[in-house]
Structures are given as C-alpha cells and as structure tokens.
Amino acid sequence: MIEISLIRDLVAIFGVIAGFSYYVLIVRNQNRISKIQWRTQLFNMFATTEFQKEYIELLNWDWTDYNDFEKKYGSENNPNAYAKRIHIWTSFHTIGTYVKEGLLDISKVYTVSQMAIVQWFKWKDIIEEQRKRYYNELFLRDWEYLVDEMIKYSEKIGHPFLPHAILSRDIPDK
C-alpha cells in the first residue's frame, strides 16, 4: 500500500514542477511581449517625420572629395550636419548589431532595408575613409553587416536590390 508520506512528497514534487513550468511560461511570454514592444519602438523611430527629413537631407548632400565633405559636413565646420549624419548612421548600425546578435530577425527588418542599403552606398567611401583617419575598422561595421545580410535576403526572396540605380536616380525599366 502507498504510504501517506509518499503521496504528500509526490504532491509536493508535482507542485514544484507545475510552479516552475508556470514561471517559465510567464517569463517566455513577457520576453515575447518585450521584444514586440521593442521592435515597435525601433520601427516607429523610422516612421517619424524628423527621421525621414534627416534621411532625405543626407541623400541630397554632395561633395567632390573627402576634404570637400569635411568642409561642408564635418563636425568642426558643421556640427548640425554631423549630428544628423551620426543619428542616421548609428540608427542603422544599432539595427545591424541587433540582427548580428540574433535579437532581430533579418526578415523582420526587411521593411527598412532599402533605407539602410541606400544610405550605406551613399556613405560607404566616407565611412571607409573615417575608419582610416579617426576610428578603426570596426567603426559602423554592424551597419555594413546589416546591409550585407539585407542584400542576401533580398536576393533569397527574389527581390534583388539596385542601390546604385536609386542613388543615381537612374532606375532601370523592368
């Protein structure tokens, strides 16, 4: 016959297992909700009028060489331009970091991919020069990673991206 103490111990064990299982489910759900809220905040940032204005403004900047760029948009001569540029650059770099660390899935950020890719190709030469002059090879590397992953993903789903066509305003016929 089963003793009362054995039944009591089994009930206690199952109670602990049920409590732990409940805790795990609650934590998972909270993490999922937190990720959704976090993603929503991230993407809402891109939907702001201010971000869109800065994004377009940066696309319209032009320069002849790196020295001309520094005269027009460098931090010493034009702190406002520097602030706008760094805001856009670090936004894409941050998303790249999240993708690299597995916090964001590349398919979820595909909606902002064209923005990140177009800006990258606009600024690639300037960023590479700044890596040499001021920073190191890791400067904005996760933005570059994001662009590489976005291009791979766009090709994978059958939507190859043509950033040079958009930058030059010479969009080819389909």
Sequence and secondary structure as in RCSB ss.txt:
>XXXX:A:sequence
MIEISLIRDLVAIFGVIAGFSYYVLIVRNQNRISKIQWRTQLFNMFATTEFQKEYIELLNWDWTDYNDFEKKYGS
ENNPNAYAKRIHIWTSFHTIGTYVKEGLLDISKVYTVSQMAIVQWFKWKDIIEEQRKRYYNELFLRDWEYLVDEM
IKYSEKIGHPFLPHAILSRDIPDK
>XXXX:A:secstr
   HHHHHHHHHHHHHHHHHHHHHHHHHHHHHHHHHHHHHHHHHHHTSHHHHHHHHHHHH   SSHHHHHHHHST
TT HHHHHHHHHHHHHHHHHHHHHHTTSS HHHHGGGHHHHHHHHHHHHHHHHHHHHHTS TTTTHHHHHHHHHH
HHHHHHTT    HHHHHTT     
